[in-house]
Amino acid sequence: MAVSPEFAAHVRDLFHGIGPVAIRRMFGGAGIYLGDAMFGLIYEDGLIYMRGDAELGPAYEAEGSEQWVYDGQSKPVAMPFWRLPDSAMDDPDEALAWARRSLMPAEAAAAEKRAAKARKQARKRG
């Protein structure tokens, strides 16, 4: 399902305190980026998932959030994203607090992606 321009604007407003947030369309949804770090994901209007890891995931679950799981070819695949708690959907302060926490694993993932790209380029040259 596509993300409406109105909901994308709402998401930008919700997270504007973290910095210049970009919304990039992908696979029927959209990634929520700060620089090259995707710290959130819009699955459809009204559904925002935030980047997590082994430490942050349980914090999201404690707030009633569920991990994003999709049906893979042979089995369900759990992704490192948890639904933004409902209480944060209309509370920019709470949403911003979650975004700041999600930015850490997002930046780590972006750094790993850059390193993998550099290794690939080095193998090509080498």
Contacts in CASP RR format, 6 or more apart in sequence:
PFRMAT RR
TARGET T0000
AUTHOR 0000-0000-0000
METHOD contacts of the structure
MODEL  1
MAVSPEFAAHVRDLFHGIGPVAIRRMFGGAGIYLGDAMFGLIYEDGLIYM
RGDAELGPAYEAEGSEQWVYDGQSKPVAMPFWRLPDSAMDDPDEALAWAR
RSLMPAEAAAAEKRAAKARKQARKRG
1 28 0 8 1.000
1 29 0 8 1.000
1 43 0 8 1.000
1 44 0 8 1.000
1 45 0 8 1.000
2 25 0 8 1.000
2 28 0 8 1.000
2 29 0 8 1.000
2 44 0 8 1.000
3 23 0 8 1.000
3 25 0 8 1.000
3 28 0 8 1.000
3 29 0 8 1.000
3 30 0 8 1.000
3 42 0 8 1.000
3 44 0 8 1.000
3 45 0 8 1.000
4 45 0 8 1.000
6 45 0 8 1.000
7 42 0 8 1.000
7 45 0 8 1.000
7 46 0 8 1.000
8 23 0 8 1.000
8 30 0 8 1.000
8 42 0 8 1.000
11 21 0 8 1.000
11 23 0 8 1.000
11 32 0 8 1.000
11 42 0 8 1.000
11 48 0 8 1.000
12 21 0 8 1.000
12 23 0 8 1.000
13 92 0 8 1.000
14 89 0 8 1.000
14 92 0 8 1.000
14 95 0 8 1.000
14 96 0 8 1.000
15 21 0 8 1.000
15 32 0 8 1.000
15 92 0 8 1.000
15 95 0 8 1.000
15 96 0 8 1.000
15 99 0 8 1.000
16 92 0 8 1.000
17 92 0 8 1.000
17 96 0 8 1.000
18 34 0 8 1.000
18 39 0 8 1.000
18 96 0 8 1.000
18 99 0 8 1.000
18 100 0 8 1.000
18 103 0 8 1.000
19 34 0 8 1.000
20 34 0 8 1.000
20 35 0 8 1.000
21 32 0 8 1.000
21 33 0 8 1.000
21 34 0 8 1.000
22 32 0 8 1.000
22 33 0 8 1.000
22 34 0 8 1.000
22 35 0 8 1.000
23 30 0 8 1.000
23 31 0 8 1.000
23 32 0 8 1.000
23 33 0 8 1.000
23 42 0 8 1.000
24 30 0 8 1.000
24 31 0 8 1.000
24 33 0 8 1.000
25 31 0 8 1.000
29 41 0 8 1.000
29 42 0 8 1.000
29 43 0 8 1.000
29 44 0 8 1.000
30 41 0 8 1.000
30 42 0 8 1.000
31 38 0 8 1.000
31 40 0 8 1.000
31 41 0 8 1.000
31 42 0 8 1.000
32 38 0 8 1.000
32 39 0 8 1.000
32 40 0 8 1.000
32 41 0 8 1.000
32 42 0 8 1.000
32 48 0 8 1.000
33 39 0 8 1.000
34 103 0 8 1.000
34 106 0 8 1.000
35 110 0 8 1.000
36 110 0 8 1.000
36 113 0 8 1.000
36 114 0 8 1.000
37 103 0 8 1.000
37 106 0 8 1.000
37 107 0 8 1.000
37 109 0 8 1.000
37 110 0 8 1.000
38 51 0 8 1.000
38 106 0 8 1.000
38 109 0 8 1.000
38 110 0 8 1.000
39 50 0 8 1.000
39 51 0 8 1.000
39 99 0 8 1.000
39 102 0 8 1.000
39 103 0 8 1.000
39 106 0 8 1.000
40 48 0 8 1.000
40 49 0 8 1.000
40 50 0 8 1.000
40 51 0 8 1.000
40 81 0 8 1.000
40 99 0 8 1.000
40 102 0 8 1.000
40 106 0 8 1.000
41 48 0 8 1.000
41 49 0 8 1.000
41 50 0 8 1.000
41 51 0 8 1.000
41 68 0 8 1.000
41 81 0 8 1.000
42 48 0 8 1.000
42 49 0 8 1.000
43 49 0 8 1.000
43 68 0 8 1.000
46 89 0 8 1.000
47 83 0 8 1.000
48 83 0 8 1.000
48 84 0 8 1.000
48 89 0 8 1.000
49 68 0 8 1.000
49 79 0 8 1.000
49 81 0 8 1.000
49 82 0 8 1.000
49 83 0 8 1.000
49 84 0 8 1.000
50 60 0 8 1.000
50 81 0 8 1.000
50 82 0 8 1.000
50 83 0 8 1.000
50 84 0 8 1.000
50 98 0 8 1.000
50 99 0 8 1.000
50 102 0 8 1.000
51 80 0 8 1.000
51 81 0 8 1.000
51 102 0 8 1.000
51 103 0 8 1.000
51 105 0 8 1.000
51 106 0 8 1.000
51 109 0 8 1.000
52 60 0 8 1.000
52 80 0 8 1.000
52 81 0 8 1.000
52 82 0 8 1.000
52 102 0 8 1.000
52 105 0 8 1.000
52 106 0 8 1.000
53 80 0 8 1.000
53 104 0 8 1.000
53 105 0 8 1.000
53 108 0 8 1.000
56 82 0 8 1.000
56 101 0 8 1.000
56 102 0 8 1.000
56 104 0 8 1.000
56 105 0 8 1.000
57 65 0 8 1.000
57 67 0 8 1.000
57 82 0 8 1.000
59 101 0 8 1.000
60 67 0 8 1.000
60 82 0 8 1.000
60 83 0 8 1.000
60 85 0 8 1.000
60 98 0 8 1.000
61 67 0 8 1.000
61 82 0 8 1.000
63 85 0 8 1.000
63 87 0 8 1.000
64 85 0 8 1.000
65 82 0 8 1.000
65 83 0 8 1.000
65 84 0 8 1.000
65 85 0 8 1.000
66 82 0 8 1.000
66 83 0 8 1.000
67 78 0 8 1.000
67 79 0 8 1.000
67 81 0 8 1.000
67 82 0 8 1.000
68 78 0 8 1.000
68 79 0 8 1.000
68 81 0 8 1.000
68 82 0 8 1.000
68 83 0 8 1.000
69 76 0 8 1.000
69 77 0 8 1.000
69 78 0 8 1.000
69 79 0 8 1.000
70 76 0 8 1.000
70 77 0 8 1.000
70 79 0 8 1.000
71 77 0 8 1.000
80 105 0 8 1.000
80 109 0 8 1.000
84 95 0 8 1.000
84 98 0 8 1.000
85 94 0 8 1.000
85 98 0 8 1.000
87 94 0 8 1.000
88 94 0 8 1.000
88 95 0 8 1.000
88 97 0 8 1.000
88 98 0 8 1.000
89 95 0 8 1.000
END
